Amino acid sequence: MAFIKTILIILLIYFGLKFLLKLASPYIMRYIQKKAGQKFEDMFSHMQGAQPQQKKEGEITIDKIPKQKSGSKPVGEYVDFEEID
């Protein structure tokens, strides 16, 4: 009898949680959507602030200085193979 009572309690908890989740899911989804929208707005406003100001015509700017190579390293000699018929 205790086994059947345990199974019934587990089923009651399972179906109760399933029912409550079905009722709460619109509110949970709305909360997730609102948080994602806030993160998107924050990232968008951050990216807008990071862009440089409008440049005047003819103005030159260098954003990145290329690394200078310190000589080329020998990788080996080139061998041209010929096809044999």
C-alpha positions in Angstrom: 0.0 0.0 0.0 2.9 2.4 0.7 4.3 1.8 -2.8 1.0 2.8 -4.4 0.8 5.9 -2.2 4.4 6.9 -3.2 3.6 6.5 -6.9 0.4 8.6 -6.5 2.3 11.4 -4.7 5.0 11.4 -7.4 2.3 11.6 -10.1 0.4 14.3 -8.3 3.6 16.4 -8.0 4.5 15.8 -11.7 1.0 16.8 -13.0 0.8 19.7 -10.5 4.2 21.1 -11.7 3.2 20.6 -15.3 -0.1 22.5 -14.7 1.7 25.3 -12.9 4.3 25.6 -15.5 1.7 25.8 -18.2 0.0 28.7 -16.3 3.3 30.5 -15.6 5.0 30.0 -19.0 3.6 33.3 -20.6 5.0 35.3 -17.7 8.4 33.5 -17.9 8.6 34.0 -21.6 7.7 37.7 -21.3 10.4 38.1 -18.6 13.0 36.4 -20.8 12.0 38.5 -23.8 12.3 41.7 -21.8 15.8 40.8 -20.4 17.0 39.9 -23.9 15.7 43.2 -25.3 17.5 45.1 -22.6 20.7 43.3 -23.4 20.3 44.0 -27.1 19.6 47.7 -26.4 22.7 47.9 -24.1 24.9 46.3 -26.7 23.5 48.4 -29.5 24.0 51.7 -27.6 27.5 50.6 -26.6 28.4 49.9 -30.3 26.9 53.3 -31.3 29.1 55.1 -28.8 32.2 53.2 -29.9 32.0 54.3 -33.5 34.3 57.2 -34.4 33.0 60.7 -35.1 32.3 61.8 -38.7 35.6 62.4 -40.5 36.2 65.6 -42.4 36.8 65.2 -46.1 40.4 64.4 -46.9 41.3 63.5 -43.3 43.4 60.3 -42.9 43.4 58.1 -39.8 45.3 54.9 -39.2 43.4 52.5 -37.0 45.9 49.7 -36.8 49.7 49.8 -37.3 50.8 46.6 -39.2 53.4 44.4 -37.5 56.8 44.7 -39.3 58.3 41.4 -40.4 61.7 40.7 -39.1 63.1 39.0 -42.2 61.7 36.0 -44.1 62.4 32.5 -42.8 63.6 29.9 -45.3 61.1 27.2 -45.7 63.0 24.9 -48.0 63.8 24.7 -51.7 61.2 24.2 -54.4 61.3 21.0 -56.4 59.5 20.8 -59.7 58.4 17.2 -60.3 57.9 16.0 -63.9 55.2 13.5 -64.8 56.3 10.1 -66.1 54.2 8.4 -68.8 
